[in-house]
Amino acid sequence: MSKNIKTVPTQDYNAVIAVAQQYADGLRVGSPEILEQAFHKEAVMYGFTNGEMLGGPISNLFDFVRTNGKAPDISTRLDVLAITPTTAVVRVDMEKDAIGADYNDYLTLIKIDGTWKVIAKVYHQFEG
């Protein structure tokens, strides 16, 4: 007989959303330093920006923010799509980033030594 045990505490859901919120906040104020706190140092990102593939190290995101600055009108909705004791996927529905674009981001997180970090960002930019 299987046990009916809750394997992921509510605290982990809140911690995962807090990391995704840190990502959104970093974009809002245009701070690569805030963004770096949300991502694992070896994180990657892939997606299309203005029809061109942008992929590779997460430093590409930091460079984008350095180049384009803050996004004061950004609006986001954060949803945990899946979570286990050590992994999570968050959808970030986003409108009006620094270049005025709308996106869906999918952040994959991993829990290392009790701390959640984004290890991958895959995104879709909608045409304006």
C-alpha positions in Angstrom: 0.0 0.0 0.0 1.4 3.4 -1.0 1.8 6.1 1.6 -0.1 9.4 1.3 2.8 11.7 2.1 3.3 15.3 1.0 6.8 15.4 -0.3 7.2 19.1 -1.1 6.5 21.6 1.8 4.6 24.8 1.0 7.8 26.6 2.0 9.6 25.3 -1.1 6.8 26.6 -3.4 7.2 30.0 -1.7 11.0 29.9 -2.1 10.8 29.0 -5.8 8.4 31.9 -6.4 10.7 34.2 -4.4 13.6 33.3 -6.8 11.4 33.9 -9.9 10.3 37.2 -8.3 13.9 38.2 -7.8 14.4 37.6 -11.6 11.4 39.8 -12.4 12.6 42.5 -9.9 16.1 42.5 -11.5 14.5 43.1 -14.9 12.3 45.9 -13.5 15.2 47.9 -12.0 17.7 46.9 -14.7 20.1 45.2 -12.3 22.4 42.4 -13.5 23.6 42.1 -9.9 20.0 41.2 -8.7 19.6 38.8 -11.6 22.8 37.0 -10.8 21.5 36.2 -7.3 18.6 34.2 -8.9 20.7 32.2 -11.3 23.3 29.4 -10.8 26.7 30.6 -12.1 26.6 27.9 -14.9 22.9 28.6 -15.9 22.0 28.7 -19.6 19.3 30.5 -21.6 17.7 29.8 -25.0 15.1 31.6 -27.0 14.4 34.0 -29.9 14.7 37.8 -29.5 13.5 39.8 -32.5 13.5 36.6 -34.5 17.2 35.7 -33.8 18.2 32.8 -31.6 19.9 33.9 -28.4 21.4 31.0 -26.6 24.2 30.0 -24.3 25.4 31.2 -20.9 23.1 33.3 -18.7 25.6 36.1 -19.0 23.7 36.9 -22.3 20.8 37.9 -20.1 23.0 40.1 -18.0 24.4 41.7 -21.1 20.9 42.3 -22.4 20.0 44.1 -19.2 23.2 46.2 -19.2 22.4 47.2 -22.8 18.7 47.9 -22.5 18.4 49.0 -18.9 15.4 48.9 -16.6 11.8 47.9 -17.4 9.7 50.1 -15.1 6.4 49.1 -16.7 7.0 45.3 -16.6 4.1 43.1 -15.5 4.6 39.5 -14.5 2.5 36.5 -13.5 4.5 33.7 -11.8 3.2 30.1 -11.7 4.9 26.9 -10.4 4.1 24.4 -13.1 5.9 21.5 -11.5 7.9 20.9 -8.3 9.7 18.0 -6.7 11.9 18.0 -3.5 14.9 19.2 -5.6 13.6 20.6 -9.0 11.0 23.0 -10.2 9.7 24.7 -13.3 8.1 28.2 -13.2 6.3 29.9 -16.0 6.8 33.7 -16.1 4.1 35.4 -18.1 5.7 38.8 -18.8 4.6 42.0 -20.5 6.6 45.1 -21.4 10.2 44.3 -20.7 13.0 46.8 -21.3 12.5 46.8 -25.1 8.7 46.8 -24.7 8.3 43.1 -25.6 6.1 40.4 -24.1 7.4 36.9 -23.2 6.7 33.6 -21.7 9.8 32.4 -19.8 10.2 28.9 -18.4 12.7 28.9 -15.5 14.0 25.5 -14.4 15.3 25.5 -10.9 17.3 23.1 -8.8 17.7 23.0 -5.0 21.4 22.8 -4.0 22.4 22.8 -0.3 18.9 24.1 0.6 19.0 27.0 -1.8 16.9 27.3 -5.0 18.7 28.6 -8.1 17.6 28.9 -11.8 19.7 26.6 -13.9 18.0 27.2 -17.3 15.7 29.8 -18.9 13.9 29.0 -22.1 11.7 31.8 -23.5 9.3 32.8 -26.3 9.1 36.5 -27.4 5.7 37.5 -28.8 5.6 39.8 -31.7 4.5 43.4 -30.9 
